[in-house]
Amino acid sequence: VEQDAGFGPRRDVPAPCPAKPWPGCNPAGPVIDGVEQDGNLVGQINVIVNGNCESVETSSGKISVTGSAGRVKTMSGDVECGDVRGDVSTMSGDVTCGKISGKVKTMSGDITGRSA
């Protein structure tokens, strides 16, 4: 099990496997609520975590965490969360969080939060 910056084991949603898969990758696709998804997901995808989490990462869509997070990353979408112990990044979207201990990055969007 990989370690994520001292916050414990990673619990990322498995990404599609590359041509040469790594241990633990899921060639069938993403797992949502413990159910393996087949086919393509259609439309905008929003990730909502009711509580705390170690890490959330998605390629697109809004991420909302009602509690604290270790690390949050999306390529395209807004991020809303409580305190973050690590980094927050989005290429295109707003970041609205409580205290942020790590780095915050957005190429196109506003950042609202406090330094820890």
VOBA-1610 file (N, C-alpha, C; in pm, whole numbers, padded with zeros to 5 digits, always signed):
BEGIN
Val+00085-00117+00000Val+00000+00000+00000Val+00089+00123+00000Glu+00061+00217-00090Glu+00138+00341-00095Glu+00105+00429+00024Gln+00199+00511+00062Gln+00174+00610+00166Gln+00158+00745+00099Asp+00071+00829+00152Asp+00043+00959+00092Asp+00085+01070+00187Ala+00207+01117+00171Ala+00260+01233+00244Ala+00236+01227+00394Gly+00244+01108+00452Gly+00231+01095+00597Gly+00088+01094+00647Phe-00011+01088+00557Phe-00149+01090+00600Phe-00211+00950+00602Gly-00131+00844+00586Gly-00184+00708+00589Gly-00198+00651+00449Pro-00257+00531+00440Pro-00270+00467+00309Pro-00357+00548+00215Arg-00322+00544+00087Arg-00400+00614-00014Arg-00531+00542-00038Arg-00637+00616-00056Arg-00766+00558-00085Arg-00827+00625-00208Asp-00741+00648-00309Asp-00786+00713-00432Asp-00880+00620-00508Val-00971+00678-00584Val-01052+00599-00675Val-00959+00550-00785Pro-00960+00417-00814Pro-00868+00366-00916Pro-00889+00433-01050Ala-00780+00467-01114Ala-00785+00525-01248Ala-00778+00413-01350Pro-00821+00438-01474Pro-00804+00336-01576Pro-00657+00299-01589Cys-00630+00173-01615Cys-00492+00125-01622Cys-00426+00163-01753Pro-00297+00193-01749Pro-00223+00217-01873Pro-00196+00085-01944Ala-00130+00092-02059Ala-00099-00029-02135Ala-00019-00127-02050Lys+00067-00076-01963Lys+00146-00160-01873Lys+00097-00132-01731Pro-00004-00209-01682Pro-00068-00176-01554Pro+00026-00189-01434Trp-00001-00110-01331Trp+00071-00117-01206Trp-00009-00205-01110Pro+00053-00254-01003Pro-00019-00339-00908Pro-00139-00266-00849Gly-00253-00329-00850Gly-00372-00273-00789Gly-00456-00187-00882Cys-00411-00166-01008Cys-00494-00085-01097Cys-00616-00166-01140Asn-00721-00095-01177Asn-00847-00160-01212Asn-00873-00142-01361Pro-00842-00244-01443Pro-00858-00228-01588Pro-01004-00215-01630Ala-01098-00254-01546Ala-01240-00248-01583Ala-01297-00107-01571Gly-01235-00019-01497Gly-01287+00116-01483Gly-01300+00156-01337Pro-01367+00268-01312Pro-01375+00319-01176Pro-01467+00237-01087Val-01446+00252-00956Val-01531+00189-00855Val-01600+00300-00779Ile-01733+00298-00777Ile-01811+00399-00708Ile-01898+00331-00605Asp-01884+00372-00478Asp-01956+00310-00367Asp-01937+00159-00364Gly-01814+00115-00396Gly-01781-00027-00391Gly-01831-00107-00509Val-01893-00043-00608Val-01946-00113-00725Val-01864-00076-00847Glu-01808-00178-00914Glu-01729-00156-01034Glu-01820-00106-01145Gln-01779+00004-01210Gln-01859+00064-01317Gln-01806+00018-01452Asp-01896-00025-01539Asp-01854-00059-01674Asp-01913+00043-01771Gly-01852+00057-01885Gly-01899+00156-01982Gly-01841+00292-01949Asn-01889+00392-02020Asn-01841+00528-02001Asn-01938+00606-01914Leu-01884+00686-01824Leu-01967+00775-01744Leu-02002+00895-01831Val-02129+00933-01832Val-02177+01039-01920Val-02219+01159-01837Gly-02188+01279-01886Gly-02228+01401-01818Gly-02126+01444-01715Gln-02157+01554-01649Gln-02068+01606-01547Gln-02070+01516-01424Ile-01954+01493-01367Ile-01941+01408-01250Ile-01904+01496-01131Asn-01982+01486-01024Asn-01953+01559-00901Asn-01919+01459-00792Val-01811+01484-00720Val-01769+01398-00611Val-01805+01467-00480Ile-01886+01401-00398Ile-01926+01457-00269Ile-01885+01359-00160Val-01804+01407-00066Val-01762+01327+00049Val-01827+01387+00172Asn-01916+01311+00235Asn-01980+01356+00359Asn-01896+01308+00476Gly-01804+01392+00520Gly-01713+01356+00628Gly-01571+01391+00588Asn-01475+01325+00651Asn-01333+01350+00627Asn-01279+01249+00527Cys-01170+01284+00458Cys-01106+01190+00366Cys-00956+01218+00360Glu-00882+01117+00319Glu-00737+01132+00305Glu-00701+01200+00174Ser-00769+01158+00063Ser-00733+01209-00068Ser-00850+01194-00164Val-00874+01298-00245Val-00975+01293-00350Val-00911+01344-00477Glu-00926+01269-00587Glu-00869+01311-00714Glu-00962+01269-00827Thr-00988+01360-00919Thr-01070+01331-01035Thr-01021+01413-01153Ser-01051+01367-01273Ser-01005+01441-01391Ser-01096+01559-01422Ser-01225+01549-01387Ser-01313+01663-01410Ser-01433+01653-01316Gly-01494+01767-01290Gly-01612+01772-01204Gly-01581+01837-01071Lys-01687+01882-01007Lys-01676+01951-00879Lys-01646+01850-00768Ile-01562+01891-00672Ile-01532+01810-00554Ile-01580+01886-00432Ser-01662+01823-00350Ser-01709+01881-00224Ser-01678+01785-00110Val-01610+01835-00006Val-01580+01756+00112Val-01637+01833+00231Thr-01732+01771+00304Thr-01795+01841+00415Thr-01702+01853+00535Gly-01604+01764+00546Gly-01509+01766+00657Gly-01372+01813+00610Ser-01268+01753+00668Ser-01131+01788+00630Ser-01077+01687+00530Ala-00970+01725+00461Ala-00910+01639+00360Ala-00758+01644+00369Gly-00693+01537+00325Gly-00547+01535+00319Gly-00495+01603+00194Arg-00559+01574+00080Arg-00517+01630-00049Arg-00637+01628-00141Val-00653+01733-00224Val-00766+01742-00317Val-00713+01789-00451Lys-00752+01717-00560Lys-00702+01754-00692Lys-00806+01722-00798Thr-00831+01816-00887Thr-00914+01795-01005Thr-00853+01874-01120Met-00868+01824-01239Met-00816+01896-01356Met-00910+02010-01395Ser-01041+01986-01386Ser-01137+02086-01427Ser-01260+02078-01338Gly-01275+02173-01249Gly-01390+02175-01161Gly-01361+02253-01035Asp-01467+02295-00967Asp-01452+02368-00842Asp-01422+02273-00727Val-01356+02326-00625Val-01326+02250-00503Val-01382+02326-00384Glu-01464+02258-00304Glu-01517+02314-00179Glu-01488+02214-00068Cys-01427+02260+00041Cys-01396+02168+00150Cys-01367+02244+00278Gly-01355+02167+00386Gly-01315+02224+00514Gly-01164+02242+00513Asp-01099+02211+00622Asp-00954+02224+00632Asp-00885+02118+00546Val-00768+02155+00490Val-00690+02064+00407Val-00549+02055+00464Arg-00503+01932+00494Arg-00370+01911+00551Arg-00260+01908+00446Gly-00296+01895+00319Gly-00198+01889+00211Gly-00227+01994+00106Asp-00208+01957-00022Asp-00223+02049-00133Asp-00365+02044-00191Val-00404+02155-00255Val-00529+02164-00329Val-00494+02217-00467Ser-00544+02149-00573Ser-00516+02201-00707Ser-00630+02171-00802Thr-00651+02266-00892Thr-00743+02252-01004Thr-00686+02336-01118Met-00696+02286-01238Met-00647+02363-01352Met-00746+02474-01387Ser-00875+02443-01374Ser-00977+02539-01410Ser-01093+02526-01312Gly-01102+02618-01218Gly-01209+02615-01120Gly-01173+02695-00997Asp-01274+02724-00918Asp-01255+02798-00793Asp-01221+02703-00680Val-01145+02752-00582Val-01110+02678-00462Val-01166+02754-00343Thr-01253+02688-00265Thr-01309+02748-00144Thr-01291+02648-00031Cys-01197+02675+00058Cys-01165+02582+00168Cys-01142+02660+00297Gly-01129+02587+00407Gly-01095+02647+00535Gly-00944+02670+00540Lys-00878+02620+00644Lys-00732+02630+00655Lys-00668+02534+00557Ile-00563+02580+00486Ile-00491+02499+00389Ile-00345+02494+00431Ser-00296+02374+00464Ser-00158+02358+00511Ser-00058+02351+00397Gly-00098+02301+00281Gly-00008+02286+00169Gly-00021+02397+00068Lys+00013+02366-00057Lys+00006+02461-00166Lys-00134+02462-00226Val-00173+02576-00284Val-00300+02590-00353Val-00271+02640-00493Lys-00333+02574-00595Lys-00303+02614-00732Lys-00429+02606-00816Thr-00456+02712-00892Thr-00556+02712-00996Thr-00505+02800-01109Met-00524+02755-01231Met-00480+02836-01346Met-00588+02937-01383Ser-00714+02901-01359Ser-00825+02987-01397Ser-00934+02975-01293Gly-00934+03063-01194Gly-01035+03058-01089Gly-00992+03139-00968Asp-01082+03150-00874Asp-01056+03224-00751Asp-01017+03128-00639Ile-00940+03177-00541Ile-00900+03098-00425Ile-00948+03170-00300Thr-01024+03097-00218Thr-01069+03150-00089Thr-01030+03048+00017Gly-00947+03086+00110Gly-00900+02998+00216Gly-00801+03070+00304Arg-00757+03002+00410Arg-00661+03061+00503Arg-00536+02973+00510Ser-00423+03034+00531Ser-00300+02958+00553Ser-00305+02897+00691Ala-00260+02773+00700Ala-00260+02706+00831Ala-00139+02745+00911
//
